[in-house]
Amino acid sequence: MLRFFILIPSLLLILCCGPSFLSKPAEINETLVNADGKTLESRIAVPFGYERVTGDSSSFTFFLRNQSMKPDSVKVMLYNGVPKIYDVHAAVFDIDCGKKDLQQCADACIRLRAEYLWKTKQFDKIHFNLTNGFRMDYTKWRDGNRLLVNGNNTAWTKSADASSAYPTFRNYLDKVFMYAGTLSVEKELKPVTLSNLQPGDVFVIGGSPGHASMVADIATNDQGEKIFLLAQGYMPAQDIHIIKNPNDAALTPWFKLREGEALETMEWTFQSYTLGRFE
């Protein structure tokens, strides 16, 4: 999804993605989902013949696998407390989506990456480009700087007390969500090939509408074939969730994709060349 801000005097134009659409219904493969699992890794098992790729305790892979999941029976909830209409999820992350319509699809990818970097104290790496190209560094926000917006021009101004507390970090993310979107994320990512796929990589199409989904886990078999889980947010802002695979009842919620093929989900279709990685 795109949240694209064109700032001109007395006018704020927000271009977001269009309404949801479903390509086809999909069921969860119950043999791969452990309703009692508390984390992503314990909630979703790998199919027979596959093993999860290794990830040490400091890696993004480890962070994603150990994310807490909401109870298996819960629905994806929108920011306003209303359940999502369409049932596209296999598991729901226990991460707030805020009380405003901000944390949509590209923002969900930003949120997961930023939370990992914050938890591992890699503060200098927490920075994201806004749609107008302005680089928004968390360390500047932490030091008390805030955005000064004039039309489509953006600058820092020192207007708050320095704070390294989590609520300050969370407020920083909301401001990123407000001015970033699929267009800025698409431009910020470095293209990667499926053969080099890693957890944390993002399928993204920038535009209005646009969409982004993050690779949340990867497993391989003896032939070197990779399967992966996809995490997404959507519009309106909603819980981050693992999505089902509508095309392979035996594999879902895992996906398998080859170079040149289209990645079809229940709400979007990506081409393999839309894959990228934060640097």
Backbone torsions as a table, in degrees:
resi	resn	phi	psi	omega
1	MET	NA	153.6	-179.8
2	LEU	-115.3	130.1	167.3
3	ARG	-116.5	96.2	-169.1
4	PHE	-110.4	117.0	-176.7
5	PHE	-102.2	122.8	169.1
6	ILE	-107.8	111.0	-173.7
7	LEU	-98.3	114.4	174.3
8	ILE	-134.2	159.0	-175.4
9	PRO	-51.3	127.9	175.0
10	SER	64.2	14.6	-178.4
11	LEU	-144.6	131.3	175.7
12	LEU	-128.4	109.8	-179.1
13	LEU	-96.4	124.9	-179.8
14	ILE	-116.4	115.6	179.1
15	LEU	-105.2	116.7	-178.0
16	CYS	-119.1	177.6	-178.4
17	CYS	-74.4	163.3	-179.7
18	GLY	-76.8	-173.2	-176.8
19	PRO	-67.9	159.1	177.7
20	SER	-63.8	152.3	170.8
21	PHE	-142.8	149.4	-179.3
22	LEU	-112.8	128.4	179.4
23	SER	-76.5	-38.9	179.6
24	LYS	-169.8	157.3	177.5
25	PRO	-69.2	158.2	178.9
26	ALA	-146.6	145.3	177.0
27	GLU	-110.1	158.2	174.0
28	ILE	-83.9	138.4	171.2
29	ASN	-78.2	102.1	-172.9
30	GLU	-62.0	-25.4	-179.6
31	THR	-70.2	-15.9	-179.2
32	LEU	-104.3	-4.0	-177.8
33	VAL	-117.4	119.1	176.7
34	ASN	-97.7	106.5	-175.0
35	ALA	-59.8	-23.0	-178.6
36	ASP	-89.4	-6.5	-178.8
37	GLY	-65.4	133.2	-177.0
38	LYS	-94.4	-21.4	179.9
39	THR	-117.3	169.4	178.7
40	LEU	-58.2	-43.9	-177.6
41	GLU	-65.3	-40.8	-178.5
42	SER	-81.3	-19.7	178.8
43	ARG	-79.0	-40.7	-174.3
44	ILE	-118.4	115.2	179.4
45	ALA	-83.7	166.6	176.1
46	VAL	-93.4	149.9	177.1
47	PRO	-64.2	159.9	179.1
48	PHE	-56.8	134.9	178.7
49	GLY	93.4	-5.0	-179.2
50	TYR	-115.4	153.7	173.4
51	GLU	-134.6	143.2	176.8
52	ARG	-64.2	143.6	176.0
53	VAL	-67.3	154.7	-177.6
54	THR	-73.0	151.4	176.9
55	GLY	-158.0	116.0	-177.5
56	ASP	-73.7	172.7	-170.5
57	SER	-66.0	-14.3	179.0
58	SER	-98.5	0.2	-172.5
59	SER	-88.5	158.5	174.3
60	PHE	-63.7	-35.6	177.4
61	THR	-55.9	-48.7	179.8
62	PHE	-63.1	-43.0	179.8
63	PHE	-59.1	-48.2	-178.1
64	LEU	-64.9	-42.9	-178.7
65	ARG	-64.3	-27.2	-177.0
66	ASN	-99.8	12.9	173.6
67	GLN	-67.5	137.0	178.4
68	SER	-70.0	141.0	177.2
69	MET	-108.5	144.4	172.6
70	LYS	-68.5	161.7	178.5
71	PRO	-51.4	146.4	-173.7
72	ASP	-59.7	-25.7	-175.2
73	SER	-82.3	-10.5	-173.8
74	VAL	-78.1	155.8	175.3
75	LYS	-95.2	164.3	170.1
76	VAL	-71.2	127.5	-177.5
77	MET	-107.5	140.8	174.1
78	LEU	-77.7	166.6	-178.8
79	TYR	-57.8	-25.3	-176.7
80	ASN	-95.2	10.2	177.0
81	GLY	86.9	2.9	178.6
82	VAL	-92.6	136.0	179.0
83	PRO	-68.9	147.0	175.7
84	LYS	-62.5	139.8	-176.0
85	ILE	-67.4	-45.7	-172.7
86	TYR	-92.3	137.3	179.2
87	ASP	-92.2	93.8	-177.8
88	VAL	-117.6	0.1	-169.6
89	HIS	-101.0	151.5	171.6
90	ALA	-106.7	-23.2	178.8
91	ALA	-161.4	152.6	-176.8
92	VAL	-122.1	126.8	178.7
93	PHE	-68.6	142.4	177.2
94	ASP	-88.4	65.6	-179.7
95	ILE	-131.2	131.5	-178.7
96	ASP	-64.1	151.5	175.1
97	CYS	-110.5	9.8	178.7
98	GLY	81.2	175.1	-179.0
99	LYS	-105.4	4.2	178.8
100	LYS	-123.3	161.7	-178.0
101	ASP	-81.1	67.8	-175.6
102	LEU	-118.0	-49.4	-172.5
103	GLN	-81.4	85.5	-178.7
104	GLN	-98.4	-135.9	-169.3
105	CYS	-80.8	-56.5	177.6
106	ALA	-61.5	-33.7	-179.9
107	ASP	-65.7	-34.9	177.8
108	ALA	-62.8	-39.1	177.1
109	CYS	-66.2	-43.8	176.5
110	ILE	-59.9	-43.7	-177.1
111	ARG	-60.6	-47.6	-177.8
112	LEU	-63.9	-43.2	178.7
113	ARG	-65.1	-45.1	-177.6
114	ALA	-64.9	-40.1	179.2
115	GLU	-62.8	-40.1	177.4
116	TYR	-62.9	-48.0	-178.6
117	LEU	-65.1	-36.8	179.3
118	TRP	-68.3	-43.5	-178.5
119	LYS	-65.2	-35.1	-179.2
120	THR	-92.4	9.8	174.6
121	LYS	60.8	32.1	174.5
122	GLN	-94.5	60.1	-169.7
123	PHE	-63.2	-36.3	-178.7
124	ASP	-65.2	-19.3	-179.3
125	LYS	-89.2	-5.3	-179.8
126	ILE	-86.0	95.7	176.6
127	HIS	-156.0	142.4	-179.0
128	PHE	-140.2	145.4	178.9
129	ASN	-84.9	139.2	174.3
130	LEU	-83.9	171.1	-175.4
131	THR	-61.5	-29.2	178.7
132	ASN	-85.0	4.1	177.1
133	GLY	96.2	-8.7	-179.1
134	PHE	-67.2	131.1	179.2
135	ARG	-87.5	121.6	-176.7
136	MET	-106.4	102.7	-178.2
137	ASP	-89.3	133.1	176.8
138	TYR	-62.1	-37.9	-177.7
139	THR	-61.2	-34.3	176.9
140	LYS	-69.1	-41.5	176.7
141	TRP	-62.9	-44.3	179.2
142	ARG	-57.9	-34.5	-178.2
143	ASP	-80.5	1.3	175.6
144	GLY	103.9	3.6	177.2
145	ASN	-80.9	146.4	177.8
146	ARG	-133.5	163.6	-176.7
147	LEU	-75.7	136.5	171.3
148	LEU	-115.1	112.2	-174.6
149	VAL	-109.2	128.0	177.8
150	ASN	-135.0	102.2	-173.9
151	GLY	64.8	-125.2	177.4
152	ASN	-100.2	12.9	178.6
153	ASN	-100.9	138.5	-176.5
154	THR	-130.7	140.0	178.2
155	ALA	-149.3	166.9	175.8
156	TRP	-90.8	145.6	171.0
157	THR	-140.1	135.8	-179.5
158	LYS	-78.5	110.2	-173.8
159	SER	-143.8	10.0	-179.8
160	ALA	-144.5	163.5	176.0
161	ASP	-74.2	146.7	175.8
162	ALA	-65.5	141.9	180.0
163	SER	-158.5	131.9	175.8
164	SER	-104.9	13.1	-178.9
165	ALA	-70.9	153.7	-178.5
166	TYR	-60.0	-42.3	179.6
167	PRO	-57.5	-33.2	176.8
168	THR	-66.9	-41.7	175.7
169	PHE	-61.3	-42.0	-179.5
170	ARG	-65.5	-37.8	176.7
171	ASN	-66.0	-36.9	175.2
172	TYR	-57.5	-45.7	-178.7
173	LEU	-62.7	-41.0	178.6
174	ASP	-59.9	-37.8	178.8
175	LYS	-69.0	-38.3	174.7
176	VAL	-60.8	-47.2	-179.5
177	PHE	-57.5	-34.3	-176.9
178	MET	-67.3	-35.8	-172.0
179	TYR	-114.6	-0.8	176.5
180	ALA	-110.7	170.9	-179.9
181	GLY	-176.7	-164.3	-176.2
182	THR	-63.7	-34.6	179.1
183	LEU	-63.4	-45.5	-178.1
184	SER	-70.8	-39.6	178.9
185	VAL	-65.3	-42.9	179.3
186	GLU	-58.0	-42.0	-179.6
187	LYS	-71.6	-29.3	-175.3
188	GLU	-79.5	-27.1	-174.8
189	LEU	-77.9	147.9	173.2
190	LYS	-91.5	127.5	-179.4
191	PRO	-60.9	140.8	175.5
192	VAL	-135.2	159.4	178.9
193	THR	-96.5	160.2	179.0
194	LEU	-61.1	-31.6	-179.6
195	SER	-64.7	-22.2	179.5
196	ASN	-106.6	18.5	-176.1
197	LEU	-55.9	134.7	177.7
198	GLN	-135.4	152.5	170.8
199	PRO	-57.0	137.6	-176.1
200	GLY	100.1	-14.8	174.9
201	ASP	-68.6	157.0	-171.9
202	VAL	-130.4	130.0	166.2
203	PHE	-87.7	125.0	-176.1
204	VAL	-145.9	138.7	170.7
205	ILE	-124.4	113.8	-179.3
206	GLY	-83.5	136.4	178.2
207	GLY	158.8	-169.6	177.6
208	SER	-137.0	89.3	10.7
209	PRO	-83.5	163.3	173.4
210	GLY	-148.9	173.3	-179.2
211	HIS	-157.7	159.1	177.4
212	ALA	-146.8	139.8	175.8
213	SER	-137.9	142.3	-177.1
214	MET	-104.5	139.3	173.1
215	VAL	-71.4	116.5	-174.0
216	ALA	-97.6	-20.3	178.7
217	ASP	-166.0	158.3	-178.9
218	ILE	-139.5	142.8	172.8
219	ALA	-134.4	155.5	-179.5
220	THR	-132.5	160.9	173.9
221	ASN	-115.1	-175.4	-176.3
222	ASP	-64.7	-21.9	178.7
223	GLN	-87.4	1.1	179.8
224	GLY	81.4	8.6	178.7
225	GLU	-74.6	140.4	-178.6
226	LYS	-107.8	140.9	167.9
227	ILE	-124.0	157.8	-174.4
228	PHE	-149.3	155.5	172.7
229	LEU	-99.1	148.5	179.1
230	LEU	-119.1	130.3	174.4
231	ALA	-107.7	142.0	178.8
232	GLN	-147.8	157.2	159.7
233	GLY	-108.6	-179.1	178.6
234	TYR	-158.6	-173.8	179.0
235	MET	-111.2	134.7	-3.4
236	PRO	-64.3	171.6	178.5
237	ALA	-51.0	136.7	-172.9
238	GLN	-157.2	171.1	178.3
239	ASP	-56.4	142.1	171.9
240	ILE	-72.3	135.8	-174.3
241	HIS	-145.2	154.5	171.3
242	ILE	-83.8	130.7	-174.9
243	ILE	-98.5	155.2	177.1
244	LYS	-76.5	158.8	172.2
245	ASN	-97.9	112.7	-176.2
246	PRO	-78.3	-5.7	-171.0
247	ASN	-110.5	-4.6	-177.0
248	ASP	-146.7	95.7	-175.3
249	ALA	-64.2	-29.9	-179.2
250	ALA	-77.1	-29.3	-173.8
251	LEU	-94.2	-30.6	-174.0
252	THR	-52.9	139.0	11.8
253	PRO	-89.7	10.4	176.4
254	TRP	-77.5	151.5	176.7
255	PHE	-118.5	151.5	171.8
256	LYS	-128.9	137.1	-176.0
257	LEU	-145.8	140.3	175.5
258	ARG	-112.8	154.3	178.3
259	GLU	-53.4	134.2	178.2
260	GLY	91.1	-14.3	178.7
261	GLU	-87.1	159.4	175.1
262	ALA	-91.7	140.8	175.8
263	LEU	-95.2	106.7	-176.9
264	GLU	-100.8	119.2	172.7
265	THR	-109.4	179.8	-177.8
266	MET	-71.4	-20.2	-176.6
267	GLU	-123.4	-2.6	-178.2
268	TRP	-161.4	158.6	172.9
269	THR	-125.9	124.4	177.6
270	PHE	-110.4	148.7	167.6
271	GLN	-90.5	154.0	-175.8
272	SER	-61.8	-27.3	-178.4
273	TYR	-76.7	-1.2	178.4
274	THR	-88.3	7.9	-178.4
275	LEU	-81.0	135.1	179.9
276	GLY	-146.8	173.8	-175.7
277	ARG	-140.9	136.9	171.7
278	PHE	-67.2	139.5	178.1
279	GLU	-99.8	NA	NA
